[in-house]
Amino acid sequence: MIRLNVMMRRIAVALAACAGVAACVSSYKQAADTAPHATIEFVKGYTSGLGFGTSTGQQYYVLQGETCEGRQRAAFFTWMFGGDSKVQRIAANQPIHLSAVTAFGHVSGVGNSGAGVYAVTDSDYCYARAQFTPQEGHTYDVVQAEQSPAVCELQVTDTNTGEAPPDLVLNNNTGCPYSTLTP
């Protein structure tokens, strides 16, 4: 009974922490379909992370400039949520700033607190940012592709040309923190 109470308290604390984070990240507000716009298809870019003791999640954000403050989540993928892609309308002919993060969780061992045995978990992350100017009527694929476990590369492709946008700036080593809430 004591083990169950300790476990329930840990679960309650974890849920409270997730609820606290939920207030910090809002969902992306799409450009009006009557305004000049382009389309971004955010694509789930990982294949690992489903199985005993593993978990992977991926998030894409639209930023309000160079910082993570005021970020809006445009897509969220896990083994349980999000499907394989999500399409968003974005304002055309003005720079957009994106951030991508993929979190790889796995059980790395077992511990004993005296009140019971528990799993020890570790996480690895891939972060990336992109900036470009979407052209009206164009569609862009954005994917943070897993190259190997915990190694990723952000890719942006204009599907009208098959090429990266001409003014694309990528940084595959920095991005906004992962948010631990569900969509």
C-alpha beads as a LAMMPS data file, in Angstrom:
LAMMPS data file: protein, C-alpha beads

183 atoms
182 bonds

1 atom types
1 bond types

-500.0 500.0 xlo xhi
-500.0 500.0 ylo yhi
-500.0 500.0 zlo zhi

Masses

1 110.0

Atoms # bond

1 1 1 0.000 0.000 0.000
2 1 1 2.865 2.395 0.797
3 1 1 4.430 1.728 -2.627
4 1 1 1.114 2.541 -4.324
5 1 1 0.771 5.844 -2.416
6 1 1 4.334 6.878 -3.329
7 1 1 3.695 6.002 -6.966
8 1 1 0.388 7.937 -6.997
9 1 1 2.113 11.009 -5.539
10 1 1 4.838 10.823 -8.206
11 1 1 2.210 10.563 -10.942
12 1 1 0.285 13.531 -9.479
13 1 1 3.453 15.641 -9.391
14 1 1 4.284 14.703 -12.996
15 1 1 0.763 15.597 -14.162
16 1 1 0.886 18.915 -12.302
17 1 1 4.220 19.721 -13.949
18 1 1 2.746 18.949 -17.373
19 1 1 -0.272 21.163 -16.655
20 1 1 2.057 23.982 -15.634
21 1 1 3.955 23.698 -18.901
22 1 1 0.685 23.700 -20.874
23 1 1 0.107 27.320 -19.939
24 1 1 3.456 28.284 -21.492
25 1 1 2.899 27.030 -25.052
26 1 1 -0.039 27.997 -27.246
27 1 1 -1.223 26.416 -30.466
28 1 1 -0.358 28.049 -33.770
29 1 1 -2.949 30.442 -35.174
30 1 1 -3.068 29.951 -38.946
31 1 1 -3.080 32.802 -41.448
32 1 1 -6.540 33.615 -42.780
33 1 1 -7.356 31.769 -45.994
34 1 1 -8.348 35.129 -47.539
35 1 1 -4.920 36.688 -46.802
36 1 1 -1.818 36.053 -48.939
37 1 1 -0.538 32.757 -47.602
38 1 1 1.655 29.741 -48.171
39 1 1 1.314 26.265 -46.694
40 1 1 3.706 24.297 -44.536
41 1 1 3.368 20.560 -44.094
42 1 1 5.168 19.596 -40.889
43 1 1 6.237 15.953 -41.188
44 1 1 7.036 13.446 -38.451
45 1 1 10.715 12.761 -39.022
46 1 1 11.600 9.844 -36.786
47 1 1 11.135 6.091 -36.941
48 1 1 12.571 4.999 -33.588
49 1 1 10.945 5.318 -30.230
50 1 1 8.158 2.809 -29.996
51 1 1 8.800 -0.244 -27.935
52 1 1 9.487 -1.459 -24.462
53 1 1 11.301 1.232 -22.515
54 1 1 11.491 3.778 -25.361
55 1 1 9.490 6.817 -26.370
56 1 1 9.957 9.586 -28.930
57 1 1 8.133 12.856 -29.431
58 1 1 8.581 15.700 -31.893
59 1 1 7.366 19.287 -31.881
60 1 1 7.506 22.135 -34.376
61 1 1 7.034 25.772 -33.318
62 1 1 6.439 29.060 -35.105
63 1 1 8.444 31.735 -33.295
64 1 1 7.756 35.435 -32.885
65 1 1 11.266 36.348 -34.057
66 1 1 14.623 35.096 -32.818
67 1 1 13.592 33.912 -29.315
68 1 1 11.405 31.112 -27.964
69 1 1 9.186 33.550 -26.047
70 1 1 5.671 33.571 -27.414
71 1 1 6.281 30.422 -29.456
72 1 1 3.256 28.691 -30.923
73 1 1 3.197 24.941 -31.442
74 1 1 2.385 24.181 -35.079
75 1 1 2.697 20.370 -34.909
76 1 1 3.107 17.671 -32.254
77 1 1 3.932 14.029 -32.937
78 1 1 4.262 10.993 -30.663
79 1 1 3.588 7.297 -31.193
80 1 1 0.033 8.024 -29.984
81 1 1 -0.771 11.557 -31.227
82 1 1 -0.342 13.646 -34.336
83 1 1 -0.386 11.209 -37.247
84 1 1 2.365 11.517 -39.860
85 1 1 2.013 15.196 -40.839
86 1 1 0.133 18.395 -40.106
87 1 1 -0.616 21.184 -42.586
88 1 1 -0.716 24.853 -41.517
89 1 1 -1.403 28.069 -43.457
90 1 1 1.256 30.730 -42.893
91 1 1 1.547 34.368 -43.903
92 1 1 3.322 34.763 -47.248
93 1 1 6.048 37.184 -48.297
94 1 1 7.385 37.819 -44.789
95 1 1 10.100 35.944 -42.882
96 1 1 9.028 33.034 -40.697
97 1 1 11.079 31.596 -37.832
98 1 1 10.657 27.904 -36.980
99 1 1 12.029 25.704 -34.237
100 1 1 11.992 21.899 -34.130
101 1 1 12.807 19.550 -31.285
102 1 1 12.757 15.767 -31.092
103 1 1 12.981 14.052 -27.707
104 1 1 14.186 10.464 -27.448
105 1 1 13.401 8.843 -24.084
106 1 1 14.573 5.450 -22.935
107 1 1 14.926 3.353 -19.815
108 1 1 18.573 3.245 -18.844
109 1 1 18.403 1.203 -15.670
110 1 1 16.542 0.321 -12.523
111 1 1 16.756 1.917 -9.103
112 1 1 15.497 1.064 -5.633
113 1 1 14.267 3.823 -3.325
114 1 1 13.642 1.535 -0.377
115 1 1 9.910 1.934 -1.036
116 1 1 10.118 0.001 -4.278
117 1 1 11.852 -0.510 -7.578
118 1 1 11.590 2.154 -10.291
119 1 1 12.870 2.749 -13.802
120 1 1 15.700 5.195 -14.409
121 1 1 15.111 7.129 -17.608
122 1 1 17.343 9.243 -19.836
123 1 1 16.467 11.600 -22.658
124 1 1 18.378 12.804 -25.700
125 1 1 17.250 15.759 -27.804
126 1 1 17.710 17.120 -31.316
127 1 1 17.182 20.876 -31.703
128 1 1 17.056 22.972 -34.853
129 1 1 15.884 26.328 -36.190
130 1 1 15.005 27.613 -39.638
131 1 1 14.223 30.999 -41.097
132 1 1 12.961 31.743 -44.616
133 1 1 10.424 33.843 -46.511
134 1 1 7.500 31.748 -47.774
135 1 1 6.156 32.725 -51.190
136 1 1 2.425 33.127 -51.766
137 1 1 0.789 29.960 -53.093
138 1 1 3.816 27.750 -52.392
139 1 1 3.833 24.657 -50.190
140 1 1 6.805 23.749 -47.998
141 1 1 7.670 20.414 -46.401
142 1 1 9.416 20.810 -43.052
143 1 1 10.886 17.719 -41.419
144 1 1 13.402 17.199 -38.653
145 1 1 14.690 13.894 -40.021
146 1 1 16.257 11.354 -37.688
147 1 1 19.648 10.367 -39.130
148 1 1 20.430 7.926 -36.290
149 1 1 19.204 7.772 -32.687
150 1 1 19.395 11.311 -31.241
151 1 1 21.011 12.703 -34.420
152 1 1 18.686 14.792 -36.600
153 1 1 18.723 17.231 -39.487
154 1 1 16.078 19.880 -40.193
155 1 1 15.079 20.019 -43.851
156 1 1 12.870 22.596 -45.598
157 1 1 11.769 21.970 -49.182
158 1 1 9.620 24.127 -51.453
159 1 1 7.444 21.458 -53.096
160 1 1 6.827 23.784 -56.074
161 1 1 10.545 23.771 -56.981
162 1 1 11.884 20.683 -55.169
163 1 1 14.599 22.901 -53.667
164 1 1 15.219 24.642 -50.368
165 1 1 13.941 28.248 -50.248
166 1 1 16.677 30.575 -51.603
167 1 1 16.915 32.594 -48.355
168 1 1 16.762 29.571 -46.005
169 1 1 18.940 29.854 -42.892
170 1 1 19.295 26.604 -40.886
171 1 1 20.884 25.941 -37.519
172 1 1 20.767 22.248 -36.595
173 1 1 22.252 22.772 -33.131
174 1 1 19.843 25.073 -31.328
175 1 1 16.125 25.371 -30.714
176 1 1 13.363 25.813 -28.168
177 1 1 12.935 23.380 -25.251
178 1 1 10.612 20.396 -25.593
179 1 1 7.190 20.866 -24.005
180 1 1 5.950 17.779 -22.162
181 1 1 2.250 18.195 -22.751
182 1 1 -0.151 16.469 -25.109
183 1 1 -1.833 18.384 -27.926

Bonds

1 1 1 2
2 1 2 3
3 1 3 4
4 1 4 5
5 1 5 6
6 1 6 7
7 1 7 8
8 1 8 9
9 1 9 10
10 1 10 11
11 1 11 12
12 1 12 13
13 1 13 14
14 1 14 15
15 1 15 16
16 1 16 17
17 1 17 18
18 1 18 19
19 1 19 20
20 1 20 21
21 1 21 22
22 1 22 23
23 1 23 24
24 1 24 25
25 1 25 26
26 1 26 27
27 1 27 28
28 1 28 29
29 1 29 30
30 1 30 31
31 1 31 32
32 1 32 33
33 1 33 34
34 1 34 35
35 1 35 36
36 1 36 37
37 1 37 38
38 1 38 39
39 1 39 40
40 1 40 41
41 1 41 42
42 1 42 43
43 1 43 44
44 1 44 45
45 1 45 46
46 1 46 47
47 1 47 48
48 1 48 49
49 1 49 50
50 1 50 51
51 1 51 52
52 1 52 53
53 1 53 54
54 1 54 55
55 1 55 56
56 1 56 57
57 1 57 58
58 1 58 59
59 1 59 60
60 1 60 61
61 1 61 62
62 1 62 63
63 1 63 64
64 1 64 65
65 1 65 66
66 1 66 67
67 1 67 68
68 1 68 69
69 1 69 70
70 1 70 71
71 1 71 72
72 1 72 73
73 1 73 74
74 1 74 75
75 1 75 76
76 1 76 77
77 1 77 78
78 1 78 79
79 1 79 80
80 1 80 81
81 1 81 82
82 1 82 83
83 1 83 84
84 1 84 85
85 1 85 86
86 1 86 87
87 1 87 88
88 1 88 89
89 1 89 90
90 1 90 91
91 1 91 92
92 1 92 93
93 1 93 94
94 1 94 95
95 1 95 96
96 1 96 97
97 1 97 98
98 1 98 99
99 1 99 100
100 1 100 101
101 1 101 102
102 1 102 103
103 1 103 104
104 1 104 105
105 1 105 106
106 1 106 107
107 1 107 108
108 1 108 109
109 1 109 110
110 1 110 111
111 1 111 112
112 1 112 113
113 1 113 114
114 1 114 115
115 1 115 116
116 1 116 117
117 1 117 118
118 1 118 119
119 1 119 120
120 1 120 121
121 1 121 122
122 1 122 123
123 1 123 124
124 1 124 125
125 1 125 126
126 1 126 127
127 1 127 128
128 1 128 129
129 1 129 130
130 1 130 131
131 1 131 132
132 1 132 133
133 1 133 134
134 1 134 135
135 1 135 136
136 1 136 137
137 1 137 138
138 1 138 139
139 1 139 140
140 1 140 141
141 1 141 142
142 1 142 143
143 1 143 144
144 1 144 145
145 1 145 146
146 1 146 147
147 1 147 148
148 1 148 149
149 1 149 150
150 1 150 151
151 1 151 152
152 1 152 153
153 1 153 154
154 1 154 155
155 1 155 156
156 1 156 157
157 1 157 158
158 1 158 159
159 1 159 160
160 1 160 161
161 1 161 162
162 1 162 163
163 1 163 164
164 1 164 165
165 1 165 166
166 1 166 167
167 1 167 168
168 1 168 169
169 1 169 170
170 1 170 171
171 1 171 172
172 1 172 173
173 1 173 174
174 1 174 175
175 1 175 176
176 1 176 177
177 1 177 178
178 1 178 179
179 1 179 180
180 1 180 181
181 1 181 182
182 1 182 183
